């Protein structure tokens, strides 16, 4: 069984990681987990006009530092999540990590994560696992926007939505 486990810093994501850890620790046979996290970067088009000003280099430096910081945070999250899975009994060799860096879309932040997950889940995965609500979760009985988009596009895939 090949599992794509989309993770972020939300409580629902932590519950999804724990669920996958418990499930795989009690399974026999071959299985693998790909931990997948999406970080957003500032798109270059936001800096085009600032490059024409005397402060253009400062804006570029700030953007580069923010992008690097986001990437480091994403890598740290994946490393910590991999540790949680191995502590639950999943073999370290059965876990791999993928960090997707995508240009942020200010008008629709969660669309970026959903599109990246949907693109990745077209790979050789039997199961896609997501938390029901992300980091900007609001109370409610319906899935968050990323989970909902993943469910809608998961043709032929089994999806575990963990709350």
C-alpha positions as CSV (number, residue, x, y, z in Angstrom):
1,X,0.0,0.0,0.0
2,X,1.4,3.4,-1.0
3,X,0.1,6.3,1.0
4,X,0.3,10.0,0.2
5,X,0.0,11.8,3.5
6,X,-0.4,15.5,3.1
7,X,0.7,17.4,6.2
8,X,0.7,20.9,7.6
9,X,1.0,22.3,11.2
10,X,-2.7,21.8,12.0
11,X,-4.2,19.6,14.7
12,X,-6.1,17.6,12.1
13,X,-2.9,16.9,10.3
14,X,-1.3,15.7,13.5
15,X,-4.2,13.4,14.0
16,X,-3.9,12.1,10.4
17,X,-0.2,11.3,11.0
18,X,-1.1,9.5,14.3
19,X,-3.8,7.6,12.4
20,X,-1.5,6.5,9.6
21,X,1.2,5.5,12.2
22,X,-1.2,3.3,14.1
23,X,-2.7,1.8,11.0
24,X,0.7,0.9,9.4
25,X,2.2,-0.3,12.7
26,X,-0.5,-2.9,12.8
27,X,-0.3,-3.9,9.1
28,X,1.8,-6.6,7.6
29,X,3.1,-6.6,4.1
30,X,4.8,-3.9,2.1
31,X,3.7,-0.3,2.6
32,X,5.2,3.1,2.1
33,X,4.3,6.6,3.1
34,X,5.1,9.8,1.3
35,X,4.9,12.8,3.6
36,X,3.9,15.8,1.4
37,X,4.0,19.4,2.4
38,X,3.4,22.5,0.4
39,X,5.2,25.8,1.1
40,X,4.3,29.0,-0.6
41,X,6.8,31.4,-2.0
42,X,6.4,35.0,-3.0
43,X,5.9,35.0,-6.8
44,X,8.3,37.0,-8.8
45,X,5.5,39.1,-10.4
46,X,5.0,40.8,-7.1
47,X,8.5,42.1,-7.2
48,X,8.7,43.3,-10.8
49,X,7.7,46.8,-10.1
50,X,9.8,47.1,-7.0
51,X,12.9,46.1,-9.0
52,X,12.5,49.4,-10.9
53,X,12.9,51.4,-7.6
54,X,15.9,52.2,-5.5
55,X,14.6,49.8,-2.9
56,X,14.1,46.9,-5.3
57,X,17.1,45.0,-4.0
58,X,15.9,45.3,-0.5
59,X,12.4,43.9,-1.5
60,X,14.1,41.0,-3.3
61,X,16.3,40.3,-0.3
62,X,13.3,40.2,2.1
63,X,11.4,38.0,-0.4
64,X,14.3,35.6,-0.7
65,X,14.8,35.4,3.1
66,X,11.0,34.8,3.6
67,X,11.1,32.0,0.9
68,X,14.1,30.4,2.5
69,X,12.6,30.6,6.0
70,X,9.3,29.0,4.7
71,X,11.4,26.2,3.1
72,X,13.3,25.5,6.3
73,X,10.1,25.4,8.3
74,X,8.6,23.0,5.8
75,X,11.6,20.7,5.9
76,X,11.6,20.8,9.7
77,X,7.9,19.9,9.7
78,X,8.5,16.9,7.4
79,X,11.4,15.7,9.5
80,X,9.4,15.9,12.8
81,X,6.5,14.2,11.1
82,X,8.8,11.4,9.9
83,X,10.0,11.0,13.5
84,X,6.4,10.6,14.7
85,X,5.7,7.9,12.2
86,X,8.9,6.0,13.0
87,X,8.1,6.3,16.7
88,X,4.8,4.7,16.0
89,X,6.5,1.7,14.5
90,X,6.6,2.5,10.8
91,X,10.0,1.6,9.4
92,X,12.1,4.6,8.5
93,X,12.9,3.1,5.1
94,X,9.1,3.0,4.4
95,X,8.8,6.8,4.8
96,X,9.9,9.4,2.3
97,X,9.4,13.2,2.3
98,X,8.5,15.6,-0.5
99,X,8.4,19.4,-0.1
100,X,6.6,21.3,-2.9
101,X,7.4,24.9,-3.3
102,X,4.7,26.8,-5.2
103,X,4.1,30.5,-5.9
104,X,1.5,31.8,-3.5
105,X,-1.8,33.1,-4.8
106,X,-2.8,36.0,-2.5
107,X,-6.4,35.8,-3.7
108,X,-6.8,32.1,-2.8
109,X,-4.1,30.8,-0.5
110,X,-5.5,27.3,0.1
111,X,-5.9,26.7,-3.6
112,X,-2.1,26.4,-3.9
113,X,-1.9,23.6,-1.4
114,X,-4.9,21.8,-2.9
115,X,-3.6,22.0,-6.4
116,X,-0.2,20.7,-5.4
117,X,-1.7,17.7,-3.5
118,X,-4.0,16.9,-6.4
119,X,-1.1,17.0,-8.8
120,X,1.0,14.7,-6.5
121,X,-1.8,12.3,-5.8
122,X,-1.9,11.4,-9.5
123,X,1.2,9.4,-8.8
124,X,1.4,5.7,-7.8
125,X,-0.6,6.0,-4.5
126,X,-3.4,3.7,-3.3
127,X,-4.5,6.0,-0.5
128,X,-4.4,9.8,0.0
129,X,-4.7,11.0,3.6
130,X,-5.5,14.5,4.7
131,X,-6.6,16.3,7.8
132,X,-10.2,17.5,7.7
133,X,-9.2,21.1,8.5
134,X,-6.0,23.0,7.9
135,X,-4.2,25.6,9.8
136,X,-6.8,28.3,9.1
137,X,-9.6,26.0,10.4
138,X,-12.9,27.4,11.5
139,X,-15.4,25.3,13.4
140,X,-17.9,23.5,11.3
141,X,-19.2,20.1,10.2
142,X,-17.9,20.3,6.6
143,X,-14.4,19.5,5.4
144,X,-11.9,22.4,4.9
145,X,-11.3,23.7,1.4
146,X,-8.2,21.6,0.7
147,X,-9.8,18.4,1.9
148,X,-12.9,19.2,-0.1
149,X,-10.9,19.8,-3.3
150,X,-8.9,16.6,-2.8
151,X,-12.1,14.6,-2.3
152,X,-13.6,16.1,-5.4
153,X,-10.5,15.3,-7.6
154,X,-9.6,11.8,-6.1
155,X,-10.9,9.8,-9.0
156,X,-10.1,6.1,-8.4
157,X,-8.2,6.8,-5.1
158,X,-9.1,6.0,-1.6
159,X,-9.1,9.1,0.6
160,X,-8.8,9.1,4.3
161,X,-10.0,12.4,5.8
162,X,-9.1,12.5,9.5
163,X,-10.7,14.8,12.0
